[in-house]
Amino acid sequence: MDRVERLRKLQEESRQMRQRFLLEDGTPNPEYHTPRVCPVCNNEDSLTPWLTTDSGNRYVKCNCGMRFVTPTMTANMQEGLYTTRETTGYKWDAWKHTVESLKPATAPKHSQRYELLLKHSHRGKLLDFGCGFGNLADELKFFFDEVEGLEIDPERAQVARDTFGITVYDQKIDDLDLKDRFDAVICYNALEHFLEPLAALTKLHEAMRPQGVVYIEVPAWGSLSMKILGGMHHVVRSIEHINMFNAWSLGRLFEKAGFQVLEWRTVKLDLSANDFFNYEFKRNEFVHRLNPLLKDGKSYRFLCRACDSVAARLFPVLLKVWRGAGSYLQMVASA
């Protein structure tokens, strides 16, 4: 089974697992779900529907610019998505190949994933909040005096320890005393998973030393690819993604947690030519990022490569005019 088939299987198994917690008509089962107020401004009165995905996610929009899923699975069930084999087991077939390829970095490299962090940080001690298998934390070891990670999935935390030899906490941040311990924090595509993102950011603020910086990347709901794909975009189809931000809503969240925003940008088009053609001409089978070639042949491959090459050149120009066009929002703030 190749990578695309594995990941398509992963998405389908995720969708099927989600169906267990829905009623026959596809609406959330009240036994397993709880309503939410806006995680940025606590609004609960003027929320309007935004989009519903085939995975069962029902997003609403708030006047503050926030988009979020409500009702969502209860807190205990939400935590179980990351900590119990019953709910993480279906992922390991896809992750197995990732784990097998993990190895410590041998030289520093610069990456779009943490450019803003390095630009604004004063180095020192770093926490990778939601570090997964630890490969990003390992890359950052060349730029900081000390690197630690936090990952609530105990199995992934153990892989990070065994592979990279870093200290990784496999507890919730609420259960740890991290006060004044870090000069920098990176939270890479994790905040969209949190039932209470403000509480998480507030705990990170407590963990920061004076003049420390926190850097976050999250999916951006106002991106060009989201405007084209809507509820078929992979970032909103994931049953684990319950928050979607723009620069305004994430900035307000930072400020409420005690941070001062220093800089933000969006990155990545996240839409290939083959994706677009499949979406337009084979929508009933479309799976974002995981579409086989629409047609087999040199001419079609050449057309896709040519379109992708043009897009790669034009997209940075577009970002200068429309800062929110990228699929991922990056923001850095000081404590």
C-alpha positions in Angstrom: 0.0 0.0 0.0 1.6 3.3 -1.1 1.5 6.6 0.9 -1.6 8.0 -0.7 -3.6 4.8 -0.1 -2.4 4.6 3.5 -3.4 8.2 4.2 -6.8 7.9 2.4 -7.4 4.8 4.5 -6.5 6.8 7.6 -8.9 9.6 6.8 -11.7 7.1 6.1 -11.1 5.2 9.4 -11.1 8.6 11.2 -14.4 9.5 9.6 -15.9 6.1 10.5 -14.8 6.5 14.1 -16.5 9.9 14.2 -19.7 8.4 13.0 -20.0 6.3 16.2 -20.7 9.5 18.1 -23.3 10.9 15.7 -27.0 10.2 15.5 -28.5 8.5 12.4 -29.2 11.9 10.8 -25.6 12.9 11.1 -26.1 15.4 14.0 -24.0 15.2 17.1 -25.2 12.8 19.8 -25.9 14.8 22.9 -24.7 11.9 25.0 -21.1 12.4 23.8 -21.1 16.2 22.9 -21.2 19.5 24.7 -21.8 23.0 23.3 -19.1 25.6 23.3 -18.9 29.4 23.5 -16.5 31.3 21.4 -13.0 30.4 22.8 -11.8 34.0 22.1 -14.6 36.3 23.3 -17.0 33.9 25.1 -19.8 34.8 22.8 -22.7 32.3 22.6 -25.6 34.4 21.3 -24.7 35.6 17.8 -23.0 32.5 16.4 -24.0 31.5 12.9 -23.3 28.3 10.9 -20.2 28.4 8.8 -19.7 25.0 7.3 -20.3 21.3 7.9 -17.9 18.6 6.8 -18.5 15.0 5.8 -16.6 14.0 8.9 -19.3 15.5 11.1 -17.6 18.7 12.1 -20.1 21.6 12.4 -18.3 24.9 12.4 -19.9 28.2 13.4 -18.5 31.7 13.0 -18.3 34.5 15.6 -18.2 38.2 15.0 -14.7 38.3 16.5 -13.3 36.4 13.5 -13.2 33.0 15.2 -14.4 29.8 13.6 -14.9 26.7 15.8 -16.8 23.4 16.1 -19.8 23.3 18.4 -21.1 21.1 19.8 -17.9 19.1 20.2 -16.9 15.9 21.9 -16.7 16.2 25.7 -13.4 17.0 27.4 -12.7 13.5 28.4 -13.4 12.1 24.9 -11.4 14.9 23.3 -8.4 14.0 25.5 -8.9 10.4 24.7 -8.4 11.1 21.0 -4.7 11.5 21.8 -4.0 9.3 24.8 -5.8 5.9 24.3 -4.9 3.2 21.9 -8.6 2.7 21.2 -8.6 6.0 19.4 -5.0 6.5 18.3 -4.5 2.9 17.1 -5.9 3.5 13.6 -3.2 6.1 13.0 -0.2 3.9 13.7 -0.3 2.1 10.3 0.3 5.5 8.7 2.7 6.6 11.4 4.8 3.5 11.2 6.6 4.6 8.1 7.2 8.0 9.7 8.7 6.5 12.8 11.0 4.2 10.8 12.4 7.2 9.0 13.1 9.3 12.1 16.7 10.1 12.8 18.6 12.9 14.6 19.6 15.9 12.6 23.3 16.2 12.0 23.5 19.9 10.9 21.4 23.0 11.3 19.0 24.0 8.6 16.6 26.9 8.1 13.0 26.2 7.6 9.9 28.2 6.9 8.4 26.3 9.9 10.4 28.3 12.4 11.8 31.4 10.6 9.8 33.8 12.7 10.8 32.1 15.9 14.5 32.4 15.2 14.0 36.0 14.0 12.6 37.2 17.3 13.9 34.8 20.0 16.9 35.4 22.2 17.7 31.6 22.2 18.0 30.1 25.7 15.7 27.2 26.7 12.9 26.1 24.3 9.7 24.1 24.8 8.1 22.4 21.9 4.4 22.4 23.0 2.7 19.4 21.3 6.0 18.0 20.0 4.6 14.8 18.5 7.5 12.5 17.5 10.1 15.2 18.4 11.6 15.7 15.0 10.9 19.5 15.0 12.4 19.9 18.5 15.4 17.9 17.3 15.9 20.4 14.4 15.8 23.3 16.8 18.5 21.9 19.1 21.2 23.7 17.0 19.6 27.1 17.8 18.8 26.8 21.5 20.8 26.0 24.6 18.3 23.4 25.7 15.2 21.9 24.1 12.3 20.0 25.8 9.0 18.8 24.6 5.4 18.3 25.8 3.3 15.6 24.1 0.2 14.1 25.8 0.2 10.9 23.6 2.5 8.7 25.8 3.6 6.5 22.9 4.6 9.4 20.7 6.4 11.0 23.6 8.4 7.8 24.2 9.4 7.7 20.5 10.7 11.2 20.8 12.7 10.3 23.9 14.1 7.1 22.4 14.9 8.6 19.0 16.2 12.1 19.9 17.2 11.8 23.6 15.2 14.9 24.6 13.2 15.4 27.7 9.5 15.0 26.8 6.6 15.5 29.3 3.6 13.3 28.5 1.2 15.1 30.8 -1.3 17.9 30.3 0.2 21.3 30.8 -2.2 21.9 33.6 -0.6 19.1 35.6 3.0 20.5 35.3 4.8 23.3 37.1 6.6 25.1 34.3 6.6 28.6 35.7 9.4 30.9 34.4 11.3 28.0 32.9 11.5 28.8 29.1 12.8 31.6 26.9 10.9 30.4 23.9 8.0 28.2 23.0 6.9 26.8 19.7 3.4 25.4 19.2 3.3 24.0 15.6 -0.1 23.1 14.3 -1.5 22.1 17.8 -3.7 25.0 19.1 -6.5 24.1 16.6 -6.9 20.9 18.7 -7.6 22.5 22.1 -11.1 22.8 23.7 -9.8 25.8 25.6 -7.0 27.5 23.6 -6.9 30.5 25.8 -6.2 28.4 28.9 -3.4 26.7 27.1 -1.8 30.1 26.0 -2.2 31.4 29.6 -0.3 28.5 30.9 2.4 29.0 28.3 2.6 32.7 29.4 3.3 31.5 32.9 6.0 29.2 31.6 7.8 32.1 29.9 10.8 34.0 31.3 10.8 37.8 30.9 11.2 38.8 27.3 10.5 35.3 26.1 8.7 34.6 22.9 6.0 32.2 21.8 5.6 31.2 18.2 2.5 29.5 16.9 1.4 28.1 13.5 -2.3 27.2 12.9 -4.5 26.6 9.9 -6.0 29.8 8.5 -9.7 29.7 7.7 -9.5 32.7 5.3 -6.9 31.2 2.9 -7.3 31.0 -0.8 -7.4 27.2 -0.8 -10.1 27.3 1.9 -12.2 29.7 -0.2 -11.9 27.2 -3.1 -12.3 23.9 -1.3 -14.5 24.9 1.6 -15.6 21.9 3.7 -13.4 19.5 1.6 -10.2 21.2 2.8 -8.2 18.7 4.8 -7.7 21.1 7.8 -11.5 21.3 8.5 -12.2 17.6 7.7 -10.0 16.4 10.5 -12.1 15.4 13.5 -9.3 16.7 15.8 -9.4 20.2 14.4 -12.0 22.2 16.4 -10.6 25.7 16.1 -9.9 27.8 13.0 -8.2 31.2 13.3 -7.4 34.3 11.3 -4.9 36.9 12.3 -7.4 39.0 14.2 -8.8 36.2 16.4 -5.4 34.6 17.1 -4.0 38.1 18.0 -6.9 38.7 20.4 -6.2 35.4 22.0 -2.6 36.2 22.4 -3.4 39.5 24.1 -5.9 38.0 26.5 -3.3 35.5 27.6 -0.9 38.4 28.3 1.3 38.4 25.2 2.2 41.2 22.8 2.0 40.3 19.1 5.3 41.0 17.3 4.7 39.7 13.8 2.4 37.5 11.7 2.1 36.1 8.2 0.5 33.3 6.3 2.3 30.7 4.2 1.7 27.8 1.8 -0.8 27.6 -1.1 -1.7 24.0 -0.1 -3.4 23.4 -3.5 -1.7 21.6 -6.3 -2.9 21.6 -9.9 -3.8 17.9 -9.7 -5.9 18.7 -6.6 -7.7 21.5 -8.4 -8.5 19.4 -11.5 -9.7 16.5 -9.3 -11.9 19.0 -7.3 -13.4 20.4 -10.5 -13.9 17.2 -12.5 -14.1 14.4 -10.0 -15.5 16.0 -6.9 -17.4 13.0 -5.7 -14.1 11.2 -5.1 -12.0 14.2 -4.1 -9.8 13.9 -1.0 -7.6 17.0 -0.5 -3.9 16.3 -0.9 -4.5 12.6 -1.6 -5.8 12.5 -5.1 -4.3 10.1 -7.6 -3.5 11.6 -11.0 -6.6 12.6 -12.8 -5.2 11.3 -16.0 -2.2 9.1 -16.6 0.2 10.4 -19.3 3.1 12.6 -20.0 1.0 15.5 -21.2 -1.1 15.7 -18.1 2.0 15.4 -15.8 3.6 18.2 -17.8 0.5 20.4 -17.5 0.4 19.9 -13.7 4.1 20.6 -13.3 3.8 23.7 -15.4 0.8 25.0 -13.4 2.5 24.3 -10.1 5.6 26.1 -11.2 3.6 29.2 -12.2 1.7 29.1 -8.9 4.9 28.8 -6.9 6.2 32.0 -8.5 2.9 34.0 -8.3 1.8 33.0 -4.8 4.5 35.0 -2.9 3.5 38.0 -5.0 -0.2 37.4 -4.0 0.8 37.3 -0.3 2.2 40.8 -0.6 -1.2 42.0 -1.6 -3.4 39.6 0.4 -1.5 38.7 3.6 -4.2 36.1 4.6 -4.0 34.0 1.4 -1.8 31.4 2.8 -3.2 28.2 4.3 -1.3 28.5 7.6 -1.1 31.4 9.9 2.2 32.0 11.7 2.3 34.5 14.7 5.1 35.3 17.2 4.5 37.3 20.4 6.5 38.3 23.4 5.7 37.6 27.1 
